[in-house]
Amino acid sequence: MALSTPVSSSYVPRAYSQLAAHDAALQTKSRVCLSSASSHLQRALTYKAGLPSHLEKRESCSFRVSASVTTDVLTAEVPVKSPIVKGDTWSIHKFGGTCVGTAQRIQNVANIVVEDSSERKLVVVSAMSKVTDMMYDLIEKAQSRDDSYELALDAVFEKHKLTAVNLLDGDELASFLSTLTRDVNNLKAMLRAIYIAGHGTESFSAFVAGHGELWSAQILSAVLRKGGVDCTWMDTREVLIVTPAGSNQVDPDFEESEHRLDNWFLKNPSKVVVATGFIASTPQNIPTTLKRDGSDFSAAIMGALFRARQVTIWTDVDGVYSADPRKVSEAVVLNTLSYQEAWEMSYFGANVLHPRTIIPVMQYDIPIVIRNIFNLSAPGTKICRAPIIEVEDKEKLIAYVKGFATIDNLALVNVEGTGMAGVPGTASAIFGAVKDVGANVIMISQASSEHSVCFAVPEKEVKAVAKALEARFRQALSAGRLSQVAIIPNCSILAAVGQKMASTPGVSATLFNALAQANINVRAIAQGCSEYNITVVVKREDCVRALRAVHSRFYLSKTAIAVGIIGPGLIGATLLNQLRDQAAVLKEKSKTDLRVMGIIGSKKMLLSDTGIDLSKWKELQNEKGEKADLEKFVHHVHENHFIPNTVLVDCTSSTEVADHYHDWLHTGIHVITPNKKANSGPLDKYLKLRALQRQSFTHYFYEATVGAGLPIMHTLRDLLQTGDKIIKIEGIFSGTLSYIFNSFVDTRSFSEVVNEAKAAGYTEPDPRDDLAGTDVARKVIILARECGLHLELSDIPVQSLVPDPLKETASVKDFMQQLPSFDSDIATKRKAAEEAGEVLRYVGVVDVKNQKGVVELQRYKKQHPFAQLSGSDNIIAFTTERYNKQPLIVRGPGAGAEVTAGGVFSDLLRLASNLGAPSC
């Protein structure tokens, strides 16, 4: 059935023939054919398009549109000597759609081409930004009989017309606009035929979609000529010949392409050529494409055909990153990659190049350079055969691990059973069934016992795969030779890529240690003998955190920790100042990066995605602080940044905050605190908290709860872990009460000393909080529980120094005014002690042997270590089986913001050491 309206196009190459014949041979049903009416055209093709009126009304009929192109095919013999000078004089540039997305950007591209000092240049261009998608959308609209395809095509026309008007003038502008108008009219006729038939062939789709490249190539070549460059443009469908190679793949025919390139240059000799990317022809001269990312592929093929010095891929990023910068904000641009490394990273989802782009240039050792057109100062990433070792110290693992990539939305399929072991053909049967449903296997892992085979497929394909496997192995499943075909959904793959990485000692250990420390569970592992990648499967929700964890370990400081400070009061503010002063030193000397990502008080909080500037955190909190929300704060510090390890530092005395510790540890957040409420609270909560700590990789440190900056808890743990048995722990645990009784001498009254201590800032705002002894009791219960005693706070007898009549006094002022009237009672006790050559000391005692504790005022000989204290010092004596006759004494300042914050800081460094930071 012939179509009668002639349509011409000036951009179908001379060498094409039989476009419709190719498709017509595949179609046996009723169809509409687009056939050629001429065989002698320069750069024109005549299509016959249109339908008799009676057919135009039958738009519901099923039609197939085919097209044929009949043109002269050059038959001249190819000269023995190639007319092209090949080799290092040629430089290949490829500019993607973003690079030529506007008139200004096309002018920038022209400037780059002009500034390239290479003797000969070939420039491959994509369609303008979004145009290829617009062209495919036209086809989809026409096939769906959506009339808006005409308006959409008009939008494409206007986009290119406006661009040309902004860049060109005179004859160049008139020539291009004439060509553009003719092409758009041709496309309208073709799309109308597709609209009527309700179907367009792949050949037509390729022909239509390729116009974006044709137009951008002509515009750029005209701009270069306007600037005085002797330049011509190439329709690569006349040169590049490819053959289909499976699903959505083509293979270049280099021999035929080289032959056609020679013939093209005989008629178009030039030192600057602008070539279309993405499009090519089949051996039958049928228009086709190189599929998605085809323009990069075009540039690589051209590089190989010209034996070019270098292929430069211009894009909108500075180069190839060590990880996806959208997921890891501190990803770095890699200076070099080997061909194999680039291939591995692109296979596993990195935005590098399509793997096939690398193949043509490898044969001739042609480097590919990835550059940013919007940042010409960035050197980019060079992909070549022999990468440069970027560090002199080869023990640094970063020399071998180049980058990390992820693939999301996968499912694991696990086929297992005792009947698989040693049975030839089982794996073949499994993957044969997978092949039959057209599923793509991303990764395979098999146990050496052959008891199970595990592999990853896209999640959208897993149901078909499971169904096929169950059908294929129905008998084996029924007989019990196979136990199950299990599906594990919601998975992601994380791949570490690097030259000789797998054979370098320490790389795998570092990788898996980083995942373990970040509390990431690995579901499957694959490592080939090619030594270029180690691949792990993790839960999808853990993927970004896993990526950040491994990237942090290899690329940032040895240990990076996100810190959230809860309670920026006296202790919290002092800790922030200490972190400010030591951060740079820690980063340089011990490779520890303590990054404060959030600070929260009772009313306001300050959050940062990259780390708070601690030199002005108070000002920032006042200017940018938001309403305090503990849940939002925790989520931000733990999830919303690039650092995998998170610690929350609770500098409050709040029971409410302490009640969250269990949940935080359970979600992989480390906790450090001087807050005594959790460890001295209800016994069942304490035991649950410690059990969780022991079962996970999360850490809970609380050194400052007992001795502020003194290593009390650390000393006790060392004694217990080395097998010593604790008999008794006694000590002066309160810096306030230590100061009071060290000063309560001679004729001074008790109330006078208390008032002095309050004025000096040693006491709480209400001194009764110190004198009641509850704080000491909490320290005693913490030590008792650490020794294994299951005691409640109520089990500890406490001798309060607050006179009974004053316990209910309404105000602090009233208490202080009435306290002198009770001086005589405690003065009497002091006198009795002095007469016996003793002193009064307020102590806490853990009697491990008798499983009890007590807090009371006791008398000690003046020669006793407890009598030798001065100021607000604390002292703790450990009586153990090893230190029985002479107790182990720990003595020093036990109160004050500086020493307490120092104790918390010490715990932070201990955490960093546990997470892998080296000791100094």
C-alpha positions in Angstrom: 0.0 0.0 0.0 1.9 3.1 -1.2 1.8 6.5 0.5 1.5 9.3 -2.0 2.8 12.5 -0.4 6.6 13.1 -1.0 8.7 14.1 1.9 12.4 14.9 1.7 15.2 15.1 4.3 18.7 16.5 3.7 20.3 14.6 6.5 19.9 11.0 5.6 23.4 10.0 4.3 24.2 9.0 0.8 25.4 5.6 1.8 22.0 4.4 3.2 19.6 2.1 1.4 16.5 0.1 2.1 15.4 1.5 5.4 11.9 0.2 5.0 12.9 -3.0 3.3 14.7 -4.0 6.4 11.6 -3.6 8.5 9.1 -4.8 5.9 10.8 -8.2 5.8 9.9 -8.7 9.5 6.2 -7.7 9.1 3.6 -10.1 7.6 0.5 -8.3 8.7 -1.2 -5.3 7.0 1.1 -2.3 7.1 1.7 1.1 5.7 5.1 1.4 3.9 7.2 4.4 3.4 9.1 3.8 0.2 11.8 5.7 -1.7 11.0 7.5 -4.9 14.5 8.5 -5.9 17.9 6.9 -6.2 20.1 9.9 -7.2 20.2 12.3 -4.3 23.0 14.5 -2.9 22.0 14.7 0.7 18.3 14.3 0.2 15.9 11.4 0.8 12.4 11.3 -0.6 9.8 9.5 1.4 6.3 8.9 0.1 3.9 9.6 2.9 0.2 9.9 3.1 -2.9 7.7 3.0 -6.0 7.4 0.9 -8.9 9.2 2.5 -10.7 6.0 3.3 -7.8 4.7 5.3 -7.2 7.9 7.1 -10.6 7.5 8.8 -9.7 4.0 10.0 -7.3 5.1 12.7 -8.3 2.3 15.0 -6.7 -0.3 12.6 -3.4 -1.8 13.6 -0.7 -0.6 11.2 3.1 -0.9 11.2 5.2 1.9 9.7 8.3 0.9 7.9 10.7 3.1 5.9 13.2 2.5 3.1 16.0 4.7 2.0 17.4 4.2 -1.5 20.5 6.1 -2.3 23.7 5.7 -4.3 26.3 3.5 -2.5 29.8 4.5 -3.4 31.6 1.7 -5.2 34.9 3.3 -5.8 37.9 1.2 -4.7 39.5 2.4 -1.5 43.0 3.8 -2.0 45.7 1.7 -0.7 47.1 4.6 1.3 44.6 6.2 3.7 43.9 9.8 2.9 43.8 10.5 6.7 46.8 11.5 8.7 46.3 9.4 11.9 48.0 9.4 15.2 49.0 11.9 17.9 48.2 14.9 15.8 44.5 14.2 16.4 42.6 15.1 19.6 39.1 14.0 20.1 36.6 16.0 22.2 33.1 15.0 23.2 30.5 17.4 24.5 27.4 16.1 26.1 23.9 17.6 26.0 24.5 19.8 29.0 27.6 21.2 27.4 25.6 22.3 24.3 22.3 23.0 26.2 22.1 26.8 25.4 23.5 29.2 22.9 26.0 30.5 25.4 27.2 27.0 26.2 27.7 26.2 22.5 29.8 29.3 22.2 31.8 28.1 25.2 32.4 24.8 23.4 33.6 26.6 20.3 36.1 28.6 22.5 37.4 25.4 24.0 37.9 23.8 20.5 39.7 26.9 19.3 42.0 27.0 22.3 43.0 23.4 21.9 46.5 23.5 20.3 46.2 20.1 18.7 47.0 20.1 15.0 43.8 18.2 14.1 40.6 18.0 16.1 37.4 16.0 15.9 34.6 17.1 18.1 31.7 14.8 18.9 28.5 16.4 20.0 25.3 15.2 21.6 21.9 16.7 21.0 21.1 19.8 23.0 20.1 19.1 26.6 16.8 17.2 26.9 16.3 17.1 23.1 16.8 13.4 22.7 14.2 12.7 25.3 11.9 15.2 23.5 12.4 13.3 20.2 11.6 9.9 21.8 8.6 11.6 23.4 7.4 12.7 20.0 7.5 9.1 18.8 5.6 7.9 21.9 2.9 10.5 21.4 2.5 9.7 17.8 2.2 6.0 18.5 -0.3 6.7 21.2 -2.3 8.9 18.7 -1.8 11.9 20.9 -2.2 15.0 18.8 0.1 17.0 21.0 3.1 15.6 19.2 2.8 18.4 16.7 3.1 21.1 19.4 6.0 19.2 21.0 7.8 19.1 17.6 7.2 22.9 17.2 8.8 23.4 20.6 11.9 21.5 19.4 11.9 23.7 16.3 11.7 26.9 18.3 14.5 25.7 20.7 16.9 25.2 17.8 15.8 28.3 15.9 16.3 30.6 18.8 19.7 29.0 19.5 20.8 29.6 15.9 19.5 33.2 15.8 21.6 33.9 18.9 24.7 32.4 17.5 24.7 32.8 13.7 23.9 35.5 11.1 24.0 36.0 7.3 24.2 33.0 5.0 25.1 30.5 7.8 21.9 31.4 9.7 19.7 31.3 6.6 21.2 28.0 5.5 20.6 26.4 8.9 17.1 27.7 9.3 16.2 26.4 5.8 17.6 23.0 6.7 15.9 23.0 10.1 12.5 23.9 8.6 12.8 21.2 5.9 13.8 18.6 8.5 10.9 19.5 10.8 8.4 19.3 8.0 9.8 15.9 7.0 9.5 14.7 10.6 5.9 15.9 10.9 5.0 13.8 7.8 6.7 10.8 9.2 5.2 11.2 12.7 1.8 11.6 11.0 2.3 8.3 9.3 3.2 6.7 12.7 0.2 8.4 14.3 -2.1 6.9 11.7 -0.5 3.4 11.9 -0.3 3.5 15.7 3.2 2.0 15.5 6.7 3.0 14.5 9.6 0.7 13.9 12.9 0.8 15.7 14.5 2.1 12.5 12.1 5.0 12.4 12.6 5.7 16.1 16.4 5.8 15.5 16.0 8.1 12.5 13.8 10.5 14.3 15.7 10.6 17.6 19.0 11.2 15.8 18.0 14.6 14.5 19.1 16.4 17.7 22.7 15.4 17.1 22.5 16.5 13.4 21.3 20.0 14.3 23.7 20.6 17.2 26.6 19.4 15.0 25.7 21.9 12.2 25.2 24.8 14.6 28.6 24.2 16.3 30.4 23.8 13.0 28.8 27.1 11.7 29.8 28.9 14.9 33.4 27.7 14.4 33.4 28.8 10.8 32.1 32.2 12.0 35.1 32.4 14.2 37.5 31.8 11.3 38.0 28.0 11.8 38.1 25.9 8.6 35.6 23.3 9.8 33.2 20.8 8.4 30.6 18.6 10.0 30.2 14.8 9.7 27.0 12.8 9.8 28.4 9.7 11.4 25.8 7.5 9.9 27.9 7.8 6.8 30.9 6.4 8.6 30.1 4.4 11.7 28.8 0.9 11.0 27.6 -1.2 13.9 25.8 -4.6 14.2 23.3 -5.6 16.9 24.8 -7.5 19.8 22.0 -8.6 22.0 19.6 -6.6 24.1 20.3 -2.8 23.7 23.8 -3.3 22.5 25.7 -2.8 19.3 29.3 -3.8 18.2 31.3 -1.5 16.0 32.5 -2.8 12.7 35.9 -1.2 12.8 37.1 -2.4 9.4 34.1 -1.2 7.5 34.0 2.0 9.5 37.6 2.8 8.7 36.9 2.1 5.0 34.0 4.6 5.0 36.0 7.1 7.0 38.7 7.1 4.3 36.1 7.6 1.7 34.4 10.4 3.6 37.7 12.3 4.0 38.4 12.0 0.3 35.5 14.3 -0.2 35.6 16.3 3.0 39.3 17.0 3.9 39.5 19.1 7.0 41.6 19.5 10.2 38.6 20.3 12.3 35.5 18.1 12.1 32.3 18.3 14.2 30.7 14.9 14.2 27.4 13.7 15.4 27.4 11.4 18.5 24.9 8.7 19.3 23.9 7.8 15.7 25.3 5.2 13.3 24.2 2.8 10.6 23.8 -1.0 10.3 25.7 -2.9 7.6 22.5 -2.7 5.5 22.7 1.2 5.8 19.7 1.3 8.1 19.8 4.3 10.6 20.4 3.1 14.1 21.8 4.5 17.4 24.6 3.5 19.8 21.9 3.4 22.5 22.1 5.4 25.7 25.4 7.0 26.5 26.1 6.5 22.8 27.9 9.8 22.3 30.7 8.8 24.6 30.9 5.5 22.7 31.0 7.5 19.4 34.0 9.5 20.7 35.8 6.4 21.8 35.3 4.7 18.4 36.5 7.8 16.6 39.5 7.9 18.9 40.3 4.4 17.8 39.7 5.1 14.1 42.0 8.2 14.2 44.5 6.6 16.6 44.1 9.8 18.5 46.4 11.2 21.2 43.6 11.6 23.7 39.8 11.5 24.0 38.4 14.2 26.3 34.9 13.7 27.6 33.5 17.1 28.6 30.7 16.9 31.2 29.3 18.9 34.2 31.4 17.3 37.0 35.1 17.8 37.8 36.0 14.2 37.1 35.4 10.7 38.4 34.7 10.8 42.2 35.8 8.3 44.8 32.1 7.8 45.6 28.8 9.4 44.5 29.0 13.0 45.9 25.3 13.0 46.3 25.6 10.3 48.9 29.1 11.1 50.3 29.6 14.9 50.4 33.4 14.5 51.0 34.0 12.3 48.0 37.2 13.4 46.2 38.0 13.6 42.5 40.4 10.9 41.4 43.5 11.9 39.4 43.8 8.7 37.5 42.1 5.4 36.9 43.1 2.4 35.0 40.8 1.2 32.2 39.8 -1.8 34.3 39.1 0.4 37.4 36.9 2.7 35.4 35.1 -0.3 33.9 34.5 -1.8 37.3 33.2 1.4 38.8 30.9 2.1 35.8 29.5 -1.4 36.0 28.6 -1.0 39.6 26.7 2.2 39.0 29.3 5.0 39.2 28.6 7.9 37.0 31.9 7.5 35.0 31.5 6.1 31.5 29.5 3.2 30.0 31.8 0.2 30.2 31.7 -0.3 26.4 33.1 3.3 25.9 36.5 2.1 27.3 36.8 -0.9 25.0 37.7 0.9 21.7 40.5 3.0 23.2 42.2 0.2 25.2 43.5 -1.4 22.1 45.6 1.6 21.2 46.4 2.8 24.7 44.5 6.1 24.1 43.8 7.9 27.4 40.3 9.2 28.2 40.1 12.4 30.2 37.0 13.4 32.0 36.8 17.2 32.3 34.2 19.8 33.6 33.2 22.4 31.0 32.0 24.6 33.8 35.3 24.5 35.8 38.2 24.6 33.3 40.7 24.9 36.1 39.9 21.4 37.3 42.4 18.9 35.7 39.8 16.1 35.6 40.4 12.4 35.8 42.7 10.5 33.4 41.7 7.0 32.5 44.6 5.1 31.0 46.4 1.7 31.0 49.1 2.5 33.6 47.7 4.6 36.5 50.1 6.7 38.5 50.6 5.6 42.1 49.3 8.7 44.0 51.2 8.2 47.2 54.8 7.3 47.9 54.0 5.2 50.9 52.7 2.0 49.4 51.5 0.8 52.7 48.7 3.4 52.5 45.7 1.4 51.3 44.3 4.4 49.4 46.9 3.7 46.7 45.0 0.5 46.0 41.4 1.4 46.7 40.3 4.0 44.2 36.6 4.3 44.7 33.3 2.9 45.8 30.0 2.4 43.9 26.6 1.1 44.7 23.6 -0.5 43.0 20.2 -0.2 44.6 16.9 -2.0 44.3 18.2 -5.5 44.1 17.0 -8.8 45.6 19.1 -11.8 46.6 18.1 -15.2 45.4 19.4 -18.1 47.5 19.2 -21.7 46.1 20.3 -24.2 48.7 20.1 -27.9 49.5 22.3 -30.8 50.3 21.5 -32.3 47.0 23.4 -29.6 45.2 26.8 -30.6 46.6 29.0 -32.3 43.9 26.2 -32.5 41.3 27.4 -31.4 37.9 25.2 -29.0 36.0 23.3 -27.6 39.0 24.7 -24.1 38.5 24.1 -24.4 34.7 20.4 -25.3 35.4 20.0 -22.4 37.8 21.4 -19.7 35.5 19.8 -21.3 32.5 16.4 -20.8 34.1 17.4 -17.2 35.0 18.4 -16.6 31.3 15.1 -17.9 30.1 13.2 -15.2 31.8 15.7 -12.5 30.6 16.8 -11.5 34.1 20.2 -9.8 34.6 22.4 -11.4 37.2 24.5 -8.6 38.9 26.6 -10.7 41.3 27.1 -14.4 42.2 28.3 -15.9 45.4 28.8 -19.6 46.0 29.9 -21.5 49.1 32.8 -23.8 48.6 30.8 -26.6 50.0 28.4 -26.2 47.0 25.5 -26.4 49.5 24.1 -23.1 48.2 24.3 -20.6 45.3 23.4 -17.0 46.0 23.0 -14.3 43.3 21.6 -10.8 43.0 19.1 -9.6 40.4 17.1 -6.4 39.9 14.2 -6.4 42.3 11.7 -5.9 39.5 12.8 -9.2 38.0 13.0 -11.4 41.1 9.4 -12.7 41.0 9.9 -14.1 37.5 13.2 -15.6 38.5 11.8 -17.3 41.6 8.9 -18.7 39.6 11.2 -20.0 36.9 13.5 -21.7 39.5 10.6 -23.3 41.4 9.3 -24.6 38.1 12.7 -25.9 37.0 13.5 -27.6 40.3 10.0 -28.6 41.3 11.0 -32.3 41.5 14.2 -31.6 43.5 12.3 -29.4 45.9 9.6 -32.1 46.4 12.2 -34.8 46.9 14.1 -32.6 49.4 17.3 -32.5 47.4 16.8 -28.7 47.4 15.6 -27.2 50.6 14.5 -23.8 49.3 14.6 -21.1 46.8 14.7 -18.1 49.1 14.2 -14.4 48.2 15.8 -11.6 50.2 14.3 -8.3 49.0 15.4 -4.7 49.6 19.1 -5.2 49.0 21.9 -3.1 47.6 25.4 -3.8 46.4 28.4 -1.9 47.6 31.6 -2.4 45.5 35.1 -1.4 46.4 37.3 -0.9 43.3 41.0 -0.7 42.9 44.1 -2.0 41.1 45.4 -5.2 42.8 43.2 -4.4 45.7 42.2 -7.9 46.5 45.8 -9.1 46.7 47.0 -6.3 49.0 47.1 -7.4 52.7 44.8 -5.3 54.9 42.4 -4.0 52.3 39.6 -6.6 52.9 40.2 -6.4 56.7 39.9 -2.6 56.7 36.8 -2.8 54.5 34.9 -5.3 56.6 36.1 -3.7 59.9 34.7 -0.3 58.7 31.3 -2.0 58.0 31.3 -3.8 61.3 32.1 -0.7 63.3 29.2 1.1 61.5 27.0 -1.8 62.6 26.3 -2.9 59.0 25.4 -6.5 58.4 26.8 -8.1 55.2 24.4 -10.5 53.5 26.7 -11.8 50.8 30.3 -11.4 49.5 31.9 -11.8 46.1 35.5 -11.3 45.2 37.0 -12.3 41.9 40.5 -13.2 41.2 40.8 -10.3 38.8 41.8 -8.3 41.9 39.8 -5.3 40.9 36.8 -5.3 43.2 35.3 -6.6 46.4 31.5 -6.7 46.4 29.2 -7.0 49.3 25.4 -7.1 49.6 23.8 -5.1 52.4 20.2 -4.0 53.3 19.0 -1.2 51.2 18.4 1.1 54.1 22.0 0.5 55.3 23.6 1.2 51.9 24.3 4.9 52.2 25.7 4.5 55.7 27.8 1.6 54.5 29.2 3.7 51.6 30.0 6.5 54.0 31.6 4.1 56.4 34.1 2.6 54.0 34.8 5.8 52.2 35.5 7.5 55.5 37.9 4.8 56.5 39.9 4.9 53.3 39.6 8.6 52.3 39.0 10.7 55.3 40.8 10.6 58.6 41.5 7.1 60.0 38.5 7.5 62.2 35.7 10.1 61.6 33.0 10.4 64.2 29.9 12.6 64.1 29.4 14.1 67.5 26.1 15.4 69.0 26.4 17.5 72.2 23.3 17.4 74.5 23.4 20.1 77.1 25.8 23.0 76.3 25.8 24.1 79.9 28.9 24.5 82.1 30.4 21.0 81.3 29.1 20.9 77.7 30.4 24.3 76.8 33.8 23.5 78.4 33.9 20.3 76.3 33.2 22.2 73.1 36.0 24.6 73.9 38.4 21.6 74.5 37.3 20.1 71.2 37.9 23.4 69.4 41.4 23.6 70.8 42.4 20.0 70.0 40.5 19.1 66.8 43.4 20.0 64.4 46.0 18.3 66.5 44.0 15.1 66.7 43.3 15.1 63.0 47.0 15.5 62.2 48.6 13.3 64.8 46.1 10.5 65.4 44.0 10.8 62.2 40.9 11.3 64.3 38.2 13.6 63.0 35.7 14.5 65.8 33.1 16.5 63.9 30.4 18.2 66.0 27.2 18.0 63.8 24.7 19.3 66.4 24.4 21.0 69.7 21.1 20.9 71.6 20.0 22.7 74.8 16.7 22.8 76.6 15.2 25.5 74.3 17.3 25.7 71.1 19.5 23.5 68.9 22.1 24.1 66.2 22.5 21.6 63.3 25.1 21.4 60.6 25.6 19.1 57.6 29.4 19.4 57.5 30.4 20.3 61.1 29.9 23.3 63.4 32.6 26.0 63.6 33.4 25.6 67.3 35.1 29.0 67.4 31.7 30.7 67.3 29.2 28.0 68.2 27.4 30.3 70.7 26.9 33.0 68.1 25.7 30.5 65.5 23.3 29.0 68.0 21.8 32.5 68.7 21.7 33.4 64.9 20.7 30.1 63.3 19.4 28.0 66.2 16.0 26.4 65.9 13.5 25.1 68.4 14.9 22.1 70.4 13.6 18.8 69.2 15.6 15.8 70.5 14.2 13.3 68.0 15.0 15.5 65.0 18.4 16.3 66.5 19.3 12.6 66.9 18.1 11.8 63.4 20.2 14.6 61.9 23.4 13.7 63.7 23.0 10.0 62.9 21.6 9.9 59.4 21.9 13.2 57.6 25.7 13.4 56.7 28.7 11.6 55.4 30.2 10.2 58.6 29.2 6.7 59.5 30.1 6.7 63.2 27.9 8.6 65.5 28.2 9.4 69.2 25.9 11.4 71.4 27.4 13.1 74.4 24.9 13.7 77.2 26.2 16.5 79.4 22.9 16.9 81.3 21.8 15.5 84.6 18.4 14.6 83.0 16.6 11.3 83.7 14.5 11.9 80.5 17.6 12.1 78.3 19.2 9.0 80.0 16.0 7.0 79.2 16.9 7.2 75.5 20.3 5.6 75.8 19.0 2.1 75.1 17.2 3.1 71.9 20.2 5.0 70.7 22.6 2.1 71.3 20.2 -0.2 69.6 20.3 1.9 66.4 24.1 1.9 66.3 24.7 5.3 68.1 27.5 5.3 70.7 26.8 7.1 74.0 29.2 9.0 76.3 28.0 10.7 79.4 28.9 12.2 82.8 25.2 11.8 83.7 24.8 9.4 86.5 21.1 8.8 86.1 21.2 5.8 83.8 23.7 3.7 85.7 22.3 4.5 89.1 18.6 4.3 88.1 16.3 1.2 88.2 18.4 -2.0 88.2 16.4 -3.7 85.4 17.0 -0.7 83.0 20.7 -0.7 83.9 21.0 -4.5 83.2 19.1 -4.2 80.0 21.4 -1.3 78.9 24.6 -3.2 79.7 23.4 -6.4 78.0 22.7 -4.5 74.8 26.1 -2.8 75.0 27.8 -6.2 75.2 25.8 -7.7 72.3 26.5 -5.0 69.8 29.4 -3.0 68.3 28.1 0.2 69.9 29.9 1.6 72.9 28.7 3.2 76.1 31.3 5.1 78.1 30.7 6.9 81.4 34.1 7.5 83.0 33.1 10.9 84.2 30.1 9.7 86.2 32.2 8.8 89.3 35.5 10.6 89.3 35.1 13.4 86.8 38.5 13.4 85.1 40.0 10.7 87.4 40.4 7.2 85.8 38.2 5.5 88.4 36.0 3.4 86.0 39.0 2.6 83.8 41.1 1.4 86.7 38.2 -0.8 88.0 37.7 -2.4 84.6 41.4 -3.1 84.2 41.4 -4.8 87.6 38.3 -6.9 86.8 39.4 -7.8 83.3 42.8 -9.0 84.4 41.2 -11.4 86.9 41.7 -9.5 90.2 38.9 -9.7 92.7 37.6 -6.6 94.4 37.2 -6.7 98.2 36.3 -3.1 99.0 36.2 0.3 97.3 36.0 3.3 99.5 36.6 6.9 98.8 35.9 10.6 99.0 33.8 10.9 95.9 32.5 14.5 96.3 34.8 17.4 95.5 32.4 19.7 97.4 32.3 17.7 100.6 36.1 17.1 100.3 36.6 20.9 100.2 34.2 21.4 103.1 35.8 18.9 105.5 39.4 19.8 104.4 38.5 23.3 105.5 36.5 22.4 108.6 39.4 22.8 111.0 40.4 24.7 114.1 37.6 26.9 115.3 35.8 27.4 112.0 32.1 26.7 112.0 30.5 24.3 109.7 28.0 26.9 108.3 30.9 29.3 107.7 32.7 26.7 105.6 29.6 25.7 103.6 28.9 29.4 102.8 32.5 29.8 101.6 32.2 26.7 99.4 29.0 28.1 97.9 30.6 31.4 97.3 33.5 29.7 95.5 31.2 27.8 93.3 32.0 24.4 94.7 28.4 23.5 95.7 25.3 23.2 93.7 23.0 26.3 93.7 21.3 24.6 96.7 24.0 23.2 98.9 21.6 20.7 100.3 22.0 18.7 97.0 25.6 18.1 98.1 25.1 17.8 101.8 22.3 15.2 101.4 24.8 12.7 100.1 22.6 11.4 97.2 25.2 12.3 94.6 27.8 10.2 96.5 25.3 7.4 96.8 24.8 7.4 93.0 28.5 7.0 92.6 28.6 4.1 95.1 25.8 2.3 93.3 27.6 2.7 89.9 30.8 1.2 91.3 28.8 -1.6 93.1 27.0 -2.6 89.9 30.3 -2.5 88.0 31.6 -5.0 90.5 28.6 -7.3 89.8 26.4 -6.3 92.8 22.7 -6.1 91.9 21.8 -3.2 94.2 19.2 -0.5 93.9 19.9 3.0 95.0 17.4 2.5 97.9 19.7 -0.3 99.2 22.4 2.2 100.1 22.1 3.8 103.6 23.0 7.5 103.3 23.9 9.7 106.2 22.6 13.2 105.3 24.5 16.2 106.6 21.3 18.3 106.3 19.7 18.8 109.7 16.2 17.3 109.7 14.4 20.6 110.5 16.0 22.2 107.5 15.3 19.5 104.9 11.9 21.1 104.1 13.0 24.7 104.3 11.4 26.5 101.4 14.3 28.6 100.1 18.1 28.3 99.9 18.4 31.7 101.6 16.4 30.5 104.6 18.5 27.3 104.7 21.7 29.3 104.8 20.4 31.7 107.4 19.3 28.8 109.7 22.2 26.5 109.2 24.5 28.2 111.9 22.0 27.2 114.6 23.0 23.5 114.0 26.8 24.1 114.0 27.2 22.7 117.5 26.2 19.1 116.6 28.9 18.6 113.9 31.4 20.7 115.9 31.0 18.2 118.7 31.9 15.3 116.3 34.9 17.2 115.0 36.2 17.8 118.6 35.8 14.1 119.5 37.8 13.2 116.4 40.5 15.7 117.0 40.9 14.4 120.6 41.5 10.9 119.2 44.0 12.2 116.6 41.6 11.8 113.8 39.7 13.8 111.1 36.2 13.7 109.7 35.7 12.6 106.1 32.5 12.0 104.2 33.0 8.7 102.3 31.2 6.2 100.2 32.0 2.5 100.7 31.3 -0.5 98.4 31.7 -3.7 100.5 31.9 -6.3 97.7 32.6 -9.1 100.1 29.4 -8.5 102.0 27.5 -7.2 99.0 26.5 -3.9 100.4 27.3 -0.2 100.3 27.1 2.8 102.6 27.5 6.6 102.5 28.5 8.1 105.8 30.7 10.5 107.8 33.7 8.5 109.1 36.8 9.2 111.2 40.3 8.5 109.9 43.7 8.8 111.6 45.7 11.8 110.5 48.2 9.5 108.9 45.6 7.9 106.6 45.7 8.9 102.9 42.1 10.2 103.3 43.3 12.7 105.9 46.1 14.0 103.6 43.8 15.7 101.0 43.6 19.4 100.3 41.2 21.5 98.4 38.5 19.7 96.5 40.5 16.6 95.6 38.9 13.2 95.5 40.6 10.0 96.6 39.5 6.4 96.0 41.1 3.3 97.5 40.7 -0.2 95.8 41.3 -3.1 98.2 41.7 -6.3 96.1 43.3 -9.7 96.4 46.3 -8.2 94.7 46.2 -4.9 96.5 45.2 -6.2 99.9 47.8 -5.0 102.4 48.4 -1.7 100.5 45.2 -0.5 98.6 45.5 0.9 95.1 45.0 4.7 95.5 43.7 7.1 92.8 43.8 10.7 93.8 43.3 14.0 92.2 40.7 16.8 91.3 37.3 15.3 91.3 35.1 18.3 90.6 35.0 21.3 88.3 33.9 21.8 84.7 37.5 21.5 83.2 38.3 18.1 84.7 34.8 16.7 84.1 34.8 17.8 80.5 38.3 16.3 80.3 37.0 13.0 81.5 34.3 13.1 78.7 36.9 14.1 76.2 39.0 11.1 77.3 36.0 8.8 76.6 35.7 10.3 73.1 39.3 9.5 72.4 38.8 6.0 73.8 35.8 5.6 71.4 38.0 6.7 68.5 40.6 4.1 69.5 38.0 1.4 69.6 36.8 2.4 66.1 40.3 2.1 64.6 42.2 5.3 65.3 45.9 4.6 66.1 47.3 5.2 69.5 49.6 8.2 69.8 
